[in-house]
Amino acid sequence: MKALKIFPALLAAACALGGQAHVFAQDWPSKPVRILVGSAPGGGTDAMARAVADRLGPLLKQPVVVENRPGVSNTLAADVTAKSTDGHTMVMGVSTAHAIAPHLLKLGYDNNKDLVPVVFVGAVPNVLVVTNSLPADSVQSLIRLAKAKPGQLNYATSGAGSTQHIAAEMFKDQAGVFITHIPYRGSGPALVDLVGGQVQLSFDTMPAVIGQVKAGRIRALAVASAQRNPQLPNVPTMAEAGLQGVEMSAWYGIYMPAATPKAVQDRVYAEVTKVLAMPETQTRLGAIGADLTPMTQAQFAAFHVAENKRYGELIARKNIKLD
Protein backbone atom coordinates (compact mmCIF):
# COMPACT_ATOMS: atom_id res chain seq x y z
CA MET A 1 0.00 0.00 0.00
CA LYS A 2 1.12 3.54 -0.69
CA ALA A 3 0.67 4.34 3.00
CA LEU A 4 3.45 1.93 3.96
CA LYS A 5 5.98 4.10 2.11
CA ILE A 6 4.98 7.23 4.01
CA PHE A 7 4.38 5.95 7.51
CA PRO A 8 7.99 5.37 8.76
CA ALA A 9 9.06 9.05 8.71
CA LEU A 10 5.69 10.19 10.03
CA LEU A 11 5.79 7.53 12.72
CA ALA A 12 9.22 8.70 13.84
CA ALA A 13 7.95 12.25 14.14
CA ALA A 14 4.88 10.99 15.99
CA CYS A 15 7.05 9.11 18.47
CA ALA A 16 9.01 12.29 19.13
CA LEU A 17 5.76 14.15 19.67
CA GLY A 18 4.61 11.34 21.93
CA GLY A 19 7.68 11.75 24.10
CA GLN A 20 7.18 15.49 24.35
CA ALA A 21 3.50 15.10 25.11
CA HIS A 22 4.32 12.62 27.86
CA VAL A 23 6.27 15.30 29.69
CA PHE A 24 3.34 17.73 29.68
CA ALA A 25 0.44 15.28 29.85
CA GLN A 26 1.72 12.53 32.11
CA ASP A 27 -1.63 12.18 33.85
CA TRP A 28 -3.65 11.82 30.64
CA PRO A 29 -5.66 9.72 30.23
CA SER A 30 -6.70 9.28 33.83
CA LYS A 31 -9.87 7.33 33.00
CA PRO A 32 -11.46 5.51 30.03
CA VAL A 33 -11.47 7.39 26.72
CA ARG A 34 -14.61 7.67 24.58
CA ILE A 35 -14.64 7.73 20.79
CA LEU A 36 -18.09 8.85 19.68
CA VAL A 37 -19.50 7.75 16.33
CA GLY A 38 -22.25 9.72 14.62
CA SER A 39 -23.97 6.74 13.00
CA ALA A 40 -25.33 3.33 13.96
CA PRO A 41 -23.10 0.23 14.19
CA GLY A 42 -22.24 -1.37 10.87
CA GLY A 43 -21.21 1.66 8.82
CA GLY A 44 -17.87 3.02 7.67
CA THR A 45 -17.43 5.45 10.56
CA ASP A 46 -18.10 2.70 13.07
CA ALA A 47 -15.60 0.38 11.34
CA MET A 48 -12.90 3.05 11.39
CA ALA A 49 -13.52 3.89 15.06
CA ARG A 50 -13.40 0.29 16.22
CA ALA A 51 -10.24 -0.48 14.24
CA VAL A 52 -8.52 2.40 16.04
CA ALA A 53 -10.06 1.78 19.48
CA ASP A 54 -9.13 -1.90 19.57
CA ARG A 55 -5.40 -1.09 19.37
CA LEU A 56 -5.35 2.31 21.05
CA GLY A 57 -6.36 1.20 24.53
CA PRO A 58 -3.12 -0.70 25.32
CA LEU A 59 -1.02 2.26 24.13
CA LEU A 60 -2.94 4.71 26.36
CA LYS A 61 -3.13 2.17 29.20
CA GLN A 62 -6.84 2.92 29.57
CA PRO A 63 -9.93 1.37 27.97
CA VAL A 64 -11.03 3.09 24.75
CA VAL A 65 -14.77 2.73 24.31
CA VAL A 66 -16.70 3.36 21.08
CA GLU A 67 -20.13 4.94 21.62
CA ASN A 68 -22.63 5.25 18.78
CA ARG A 69 -24.65 8.48 18.81
CA PRO A 70 -26.52 8.35 15.49
CA GLY A 71 -28.55 11.22 14.18
CA VAL A 72 -28.65 14.67 12.58
CA SER A 73 -26.42 13.82 9.60
CA ASN A 74 -23.70 12.37 11.85
CA THR A 75 -23.44 15.68 13.74
CA LEU A 76 -24.98 14.57 17.05
CA ALA A 77 -21.73 12.88 18.08
CA ALA A 78 -19.75 15.94 16.99
CA ASP A 79 -22.09 18.20 18.99
CA VAL A 80 -21.64 16.09 22.14
CA THR A 81 -17.87 16.10 21.66
CA ALA A 82 -17.69 19.86 21.05
CA LYS A 83 -19.54 20.49 24.31
CA SER A 84 -17.69 17.85 26.33
CA THR A 85 -15.60 19.04 29.28
CA ASP A 86 -14.37 15.71 30.68
CA GLY A 87 -11.13 15.83 28.69
CA HIS A 88 -11.53 12.21 27.60
CA THR A 89 -14.04 12.44 24.73
CA MET A 90 -13.27 12.55 21.02
CA VAL A 91 -15.26 11.85 17.88
CA MET A 92 -14.46 9.75 14.84
CA GLY A 93 -15.35 12.52 12.43
CA VAL A 94 -16.55 11.88 8.92
CA SER A 95 -16.85 14.20 5.95
CA THR A 96 -20.64 14.07 6.29
CA ALA A 97 -20.48 15.86 9.64
CA HIS A 98 -17.42 18.03 9.21
CA ALA A 99 -17.51 19.16 5.57
CA ILE A 100 -21.07 18.66 4.28
CA ALA A 101 -23.58 19.18 7.10
CA PRO A 102 -22.26 22.65 8.03
CA HIS A 103 -23.50 23.85 4.63
CA LEU A 104 -26.93 22.26 5.00
CA LEU A 105 -27.83 22.46 8.69
CA LYS A 106 -27.89 24.99 11.50
CA LEU A 107 -25.57 23.34 14.00
CA GLY A 108 -25.47 23.80 17.76
CA TYR A 109 -21.69 24.22 17.64
CA ASP A 110 -19.13 25.93 15.43
CA ASN A 111 -17.60 23.34 13.13
CA ASN A 112 -14.44 25.41 12.69
CA LYS A 113 -13.96 26.74 16.22
CA ASP A 114 -15.36 24.28 18.76
CA LEU A 115 -13.57 21.18 17.45
CA VAL A 116 -9.96 20.66 16.41
CA PRO A 117 -8.81 18.12 13.76
CA VAL A 118 -6.23 15.88 15.43
CA VAL A 119 -5.58 12.74 13.35
CA PHE A 120 -6.60 11.95 9.78
CA VAL A 121 -7.47 8.24 9.65
CA GLY A 122 -8.31 7.43 6.03
CA ALA A 123 -10.75 7.63 3.15
CA VAL A 124 -13.00 5.20 1.31
CA PRO A 125 -14.99 5.47 -1.94
CA ASN A 126 -18.75 5.37 -2.16
CA VAL A 127 -20.22 2.47 -4.12
CA LEU A 128 -23.44 2.27 -6.12
CA VAL A 129 -25.12 -0.92 -4.92
CA VAL A 130 -28.55 -2.36 -5.72
CA THR A 131 -30.82 -4.97 -4.21
CA ASN A 132 -30.58 -8.35 -5.93
CA SER A 133 -34.20 -8.28 -7.07
CA LEU A 134 -33.71 -5.09 -9.10
CA PRO A 135 -33.59 -5.86 -12.85
CA ALA A 136 -30.50 -3.75 -13.52
CA ASP A 137 -27.03 -5.17 -13.97
CA SER A 138 -25.21 -1.99 -15.00
CA VAL A 139 -25.31 1.76 -14.43
CA GLN A 140 -26.85 2.31 -17.86
CA SER A 141 -29.59 -0.27 -17.32
CA LEU A 142 -30.33 1.33 -13.94
CA ILE A 143 -30.67 4.72 -15.60
CA ARG A 144 -33.05 3.29 -18.19
CA LEU A 145 -35.13 1.68 -15.43
CA ALA A 146 -35.22 4.88 -13.38
CA LYS A 147 -36.35 6.89 -16.41
CA ALA A 148 -39.09 4.35 -17.09
CA LYS A 149 -40.28 4.53 -13.46
CA PRO A 150 -39.71 8.13 -12.30
CA GLY A 151 -39.89 8.43 -8.51
CA GLN A 152 -40.59 4.73 -8.02
CA LEU A 153 -37.03 3.67 -7.19
CA ASN A 154 -35.89 4.47 -3.65
CA TYR A 155 -32.32 5.03 -2.52
CA ALA A 156 -31.22 4.55 1.08
CA THR A 157 -28.69 6.71 2.93
CA SER A 158 -27.27 6.93 6.43
CA GLY A 159 -28.99 10.29 6.74
CA ALA A 160 -29.79 13.50 4.93
CA GLY A 161 -26.63 15.40 4.06
CA SER A 162 -24.44 12.28 4.10
CA THR A 163 -21.92 11.43 1.38
CA GLN A 164 -24.48 8.87 0.17
CA HIS A 165 -27.07 11.64 -0.18
CA ILE A 166 -24.69 13.99 -2.02
CA ALA A 167 -23.49 11.17 -4.31
CA ALA A 168 -27.07 10.26 -5.17
CA GLU A 169 -27.94 13.88 -5.94
CA MET A 170 -24.90 14.08 -8.23
CA PHE A 171 -26.04 10.84 -9.91
CA LYS A 172 -29.58 12.21 -10.38
CA ASP A 173 -28.19 15.42 -11.84
CA GLN A 174 -25.81 13.73 -14.28
CA ALA A 175 -28.16 10.89 -15.29
CA GLY A 176 -31.30 13.03 -15.54
CA VAL A 177 -33.40 10.72 -13.36
CA PHE A 178 -35.72 11.10 -10.38
CA ILE A 179 -35.21 8.60 -7.56
CA THR A 180 -36.62 8.99 -4.06
CA HIS A 181 -34.48 9.56 -0.96
CA ILE A 182 -35.10 7.35 2.11
CA PRO A 183 -32.84 8.52 4.99
CA TYR A 184 -31.95 6.15 7.84
CA ARG A 185 -30.13 6.58 11.15
CA GLY A 186 -26.95 4.97 9.86
CA SER A 187 -25.71 2.56 7.20
CA GLY A 188 -26.53 -0.56 9.25
CA PRO A 189 -30.33 -0.23 9.17
CA ALA A 190 -30.22 1.13 5.61
CA LEU A 191 -28.39 -1.98 4.41
CA VAL A 192 -30.84 -4.29 6.18
CA ASP A 193 -33.64 -2.84 4.07
CA LEU A 194 -31.50 -2.86 0.91
CA VAL A 195 -30.75 -6.55 1.35
CA GLY A 196 -34.43 -7.17 2.06
CA GLY A 197 -35.55 -5.26 -1.01
CA GLN A 198 -37.49 -2.56 0.85
CA VAL A 199 -35.27 -0.02 -0.94
CA GLN A 200 -33.69 -0.54 -4.34
CA LEU A 201 -30.30 1.15 -4.29
CA SER A 202 -27.71 3.01 -2.26
CA PHE A 203 -24.49 4.96 -2.74
CA ASP A 204 -22.98 3.79 0.55
CA THR A 205 -19.32 3.68 1.55
CA MET A 206 -17.07 0.71 0.83
CA PRO A 207 -16.71 -0.44 4.49
CA ALA A 208 -20.48 -0.60 4.89
CA VAL A 209 -21.21 -2.61 1.72
CA ILE A 210 -18.12 -4.72 0.97
CA GLY A 211 -19.16 -7.67 3.14
CA GLN A 212 -22.67 -7.79 1.69
CA VAL A 213 -21.35 -7.49 -1.87
CA LYS A 214 -18.82 -10.29 -1.44
CA ALA A 215 -21.49 -12.45 0.20
CA GLY A 216 -23.72 -11.94 -2.84
CA ARG A 217 -26.55 -10.33 -0.87
CA ILE A 218 -26.42 -7.10 -2.94
CA ARG A 219 -24.77 -6.14 -6.23
CA ALA A 220 -22.21 -3.42 -6.88
CA LEU A 221 -22.66 -1.56 -10.17
CA ALA A 222 -19.92 1.08 -9.90
CA VAL A 223 -17.47 2.77 -7.55
CA ALA A 224 -17.65 6.55 -7.28
CA SER A 225 -13.89 7.04 -7.46
CA ALA A 226 -11.36 7.97 -10.11
CA GLN A 227 -9.84 4.47 -10.13
CA ARG A 228 -11.17 1.01 -9.48
CA ASN A 229 -10.84 -0.26 -5.91
CA PRO A 230 -8.61 -3.31 -5.23
CA GLN A 231 -11.36 -4.89 -3.13
CA LEU A 232 -13.79 -4.83 -6.09
CA PRO A 233 -11.46 -5.04 -9.09
CA ASN A 234 -14.20 -6.12 -11.51
CA VAL A 235 -16.53 -3.24 -10.64
CA PRO A 236 -16.14 -0.25 -12.98
CA THR A 237 -15.83 3.36 -11.96
CA MET A 238 -18.78 5.65 -12.68
CA ALA A 239 -16.81 7.16 -15.56
CA GLU A 240 -16.07 3.73 -17.02
CA ALA A 241 -19.78 2.96 -16.70
CA GLY A 242 -20.55 5.97 -18.88
CA LEU A 243 -21.45 8.56 -16.26
CA GLN A 244 -18.99 11.42 -15.83
CA GLY A 245 -18.79 13.77 -12.85
CA VAL A 246 -19.99 11.39 -10.11
CA GLU A 247 -17.05 10.95 -7.75
CA MET A 248 -17.52 10.71 -4.01
CA SER A 249 -15.41 9.40 -1.15
CA ALA A 250 -15.94 9.57 2.59
CA TRP A 251 -13.00 10.52 4.79
CA TYR A 252 -12.53 9.95 8.51
CA GLY A 253 -10.48 11.57 11.25
CA ILE A 254 -10.40 12.13 14.98
CA TYR A 255 -11.58 15.50 16.29
CA MET A 256 -11.36 16.71 19.89
CA PRO A 257 -12.83 19.70 21.74
CA ALA A 258 -10.96 22.88 20.84
CA ALA A 259 -10.03 23.41 24.52
CA THR A 260 -8.03 20.16 24.57
CA PRO A 261 -4.42 20.96 25.63
CA LYS A 262 -1.98 20.74 22.72
CA ALA A 263 0.10 18.20 24.64
CA VAL A 264 -2.91 15.90 24.81
CA GLN A 265 -3.60 16.41 21.11
CA ASP A 266 0.02 15.50 20.41
CA ARG A 267 -0.31 12.35 22.53
CA VAL A 268 -3.45 11.26 20.69
CA TYR A 269 -1.85 12.04 17.33
CA ALA A 270 1.26 10.04 18.22
CA GLU A 271 -0.55 6.99 19.53
CA VAL A 272 -3.19 6.83 16.79
CA THR A 273 -0.46 7.19 14.17
CA LYS A 274 1.22 4.15 15.73
CA VAL A 275 -2.06 2.25 15.50
CA LEU A 276 -2.51 3.17 11.84
CA ALA A 277 1.02 2.02 11.05
CA MET A 278 0.43 -1.44 12.54
CA PRO A 279 0.26 -4.17 9.85
CA GLU A 280 -2.86 -5.59 11.52
CA THR A 281 -4.65 -2.25 11.25
CA GLN A 282 -3.59 -1.72 7.66
CA THR A 283 -4.77 -5.22 6.75
CA ARG A 284 -8.07 -4.74 8.59
CA LEU A 285 -8.86 -1.38 6.99
CA GLY A 286 -7.37 -2.31 3.62
CA ALA A 287 -9.86 -5.19 3.49
CA ILE A 288 -12.70 -2.66 3.47
CA GLY A 289 -11.16 -0.55 0.72
CA ALA A 290 -9.61 2.18 2.86
CA ASP A 291 -6.77 4.43 1.72
CA LEU A 292 -4.62 5.13 4.79
CA THR A 293 -2.28 7.74 3.32
CA PRO A 294 -1.34 9.72 6.44
CA MET A 295 -1.24 13.45 7.19
CA THR A 296 0.40 15.57 9.84
CA GLN A 297 -1.99 17.38 12.16
CA ALA A 298 -1.32 20.64 10.32
CA GLN A 299 -2.09 18.95 6.99
CA PHE A 300 -5.33 17.57 8.41
CA ALA A 301 -6.35 21.05 9.59
CA ALA A 302 -5.67 22.49 6.13
CA PHE A 303 -7.54 19.55 4.55
CA HIS A 304 -10.55 20.28 6.80
CA VAL A 305 -10.65 23.86 5.52
CA ALA A 306 -10.23 22.82 1.87
CA GLU A 307 -12.94 20.15 2.06
CA ASN A 308 -15.40 22.61 3.60
CA LYS A 309 -14.74 24.98 0.73
CA ARG A 310 -15.08 22.22 -1.88
CA TYR A 311 -18.35 20.82 -0.54
CA GLY A 312 -19.78 24.26 0.16
CA GLU A 313 -19.23 25.23 -3.46
CA LEU A 314 -20.58 21.90 -4.76
CA ILE A 315 -23.75 22.13 -2.63
CA ALA A 316 -24.37 25.72 -3.74
CA ARG A 317 -23.65 24.96 -7.42
CA LYS A 318 -26.00 21.97 -7.55
CA ASN A 319 -28.54 23.63 -5.23
CA ILE A 320 -28.59 20.56 -2.98
CA LYS A 321 -31.01 20.84 -0.05
CA LEU A 322 -32.20 18.50 2.66
CA ASP A 323 -35.46 16.67 1.98
C-alpha positions, -999 to 999 in steps of 0.1 A, spaced: 0 0 0 11 35 -7 7 43 30 34 19 40 60 41 21 50 72 40 44 60 75 80 54 88 91 91 87 57 102 100 58 75 127 92 87 138 79 122 141 49 110 160 71 91 185 90 123 191 58 141 197 46 113 219 77 118 241 72 155 244 35 151 251 43 126 279 63 153 297 33 177 297 4 153 299 17 125 321 -16 122 338 -36 118 306 -57 97 302 -67 93 338 -99 73 330 -115 55 300 -115 74 267 -146 77 246 -146 77 208 -181 88 197 -195 77 163 -223 97 146 -240 67 130 -253 33 140 -231 2 142 -222 -14 109 -212 17 88 -179 30 77 -174 55 106 -181 27 131 -156 4 113 -129 30 114 -135 39 151 -134 3 162 -102 -5 142 -85 24 160 -101 18 195 -91 -19 196 -54 -11 194 -54 23 210 -64 12 245 -31 -7 253 -10 23 241 -29 47 264 -31 22 292 -68 29 296 -99 14 280 -110 31 247 -148 27 243 -167 34 211 -201 49 216 -226 52 188 -246 85 188 -265 83 155 -285 112 142 -287 147 126 -264 138 96 -237 124 118 -234 157 137 -250 146 170 -217 129 181 -198 159 170 -221 182 190 -216 161 221 -179 161 217 -177 199 211 -195 205 243 -177 178 263 -156 190 293 -144 157 307 -111 158 287 -115 122 276 -140 124 247 -133 125 210 -153 119 179 -145 98 148 -153 125 124 -166 119 89 -168 142 60 -206 141 63 -205 159 96 -174 180 92 -175 192 56 -211 187 43 -236 192 71 -223 227 80 -235 239 46 -269 223 50 -278 225 87 -279 250 115 -256 233 140 -255 238 178 -217 242 176 -191 259 154 -176 233 131 -144 254 127 -140 267 162 -154 243 188 -136 212 175 -100 207 164 -88 181 138 -62 159 154 -56 127 134 -66 119 98 -75 82 96 -83 74 60 -108 76 32 -130 52 13 -150 55 -19 -188 54 -22 -202 25 -41 -234 23 -61 -251 -9 -49 -286 -24 -57 -308 -50 -42 -306 -84 -59 -342 -83 -71 -337 -51 -91 -336 -59 -129 -305 -38 -135 -270 -52 -140 -252 -20 -150 -253 18 -144 -269 23 -179 -296 -3 -173 -303 13 -139 -307 47 -156 -331 33 -182 -351 17 -154 -352 49 -134 -363 69 -164 -391 43 -171 -403 45 -135 -397 81 -123 -399 84 -85 -406 47 -80 -370 37 -72 -359 45 -36 -323 50 -25 -312 46 11 -287 67 29 -273 69 64 -290 103 67 -298 135 49 -266 154 41 -244 123 41 -219 114 14 -245 89 2 -271 116 -2 -247 140 -20 -235 112 -43 -271 103 -52 -279 139 -59 -249 141 -82 -260 108 -99 -296 122 -104 -282 154 -118 -258 137 -143 -282 109 -153 -313 130 -155 -334 107 -134 -357 111 -104 -352 86 -76 -366 90 -41 -345 96 -10 -351 73 21 -328 85 50 -319 61 78 -301 66 111 -270 50 99 -257 26 72 -265 -6 92 -303 -2 92 -302 11 56 -284 -20 44 -308 -43 62 -336 -28 41 -315 -29 9 -307 -66 14 -344 -72 21 -355 -53 -10 -375 -26 8 -353 0 -9 -337 -5 -43 -303 11 -43 -277 30 -23 -245 50 -27 -230 38 5 -193 37 16 -171 7 8 -167 -4 45 -205 -6 49 -212 -26 17 -181 -47 10 -192 -77 31 -227 -78 17 -214 -75 -19 -188 -103 -14 -215 -125 2 -237 -119 -28 -266 -103 -9 -264 -71 -29 -248 -61 -62 -222 -34 -69 -227 -16 -102 -199 11 -99 -175 28 -75 -177 65 -73 -139 70 -75 -114 80 -101 -98 45 -101 -112 10 -95 -108 -3 -59 -86 -33 -52 -114 -49 -31 -138 -48 -61 -115 -50 -91 -142 -61 -115 -165 -32 -106 -161 -2 -130 -158 34 -120 -188 57 -127 -168 72 -156 -161 37 -170 -198 30 -167 -206 60 -189 -215 86 -163 -190 114 -158 -188 138 -128 -200 114 -101 -170 110 -78 -175 107 -40 -154 94 -11 -159 96 26 -130 105 48 -125 100 85 -105 116 112 -104 121 150 -116 155 163 -114 167 199 -128 197 217 -110 229 208 -100 234 245 -80 202 246 -44 210 256 -20 207 227 1 182 246 -29 159 248 -36 164 211 0 155 204 -3 124 225 -34 113 207 -19 120 173 13 100 182 -5 70 195 -32 68 168 -5 72 142 12 41 157 -21 22 155 -25 32 118 10 20 110 4 -14 125 3 -42 99 -29 -56 115 -47 -22 113 -36 -17 77 -48 -52 67 -81 -47 86 -89 -14 70 -74 -23 36 -99 -52 35 -127 -27 35 -112 -6 7 -96 22 29 -68 44 17 -46 51 48 -23 77 33 -13 97 64 -12 134 72 4 156 98 -20 174 122 -13 206 103 -21 190 70 -53 176 84 -64 211 96 -57 225 61 -75 196 45 -106 203 68 -106 239 55 -102 228 19 -129 202 21 -154 226 36 -147 250 7 -151 222 -19 -183 208 -5 -198 243 2 -192 252 -35 -206 219 -48 -237 221 -26 -244 257 -37 -236 250 -74 -260 220 -76 -285 236 -52 -286 206 -30 -310 208 0 -322 185 27 -355 167 20 
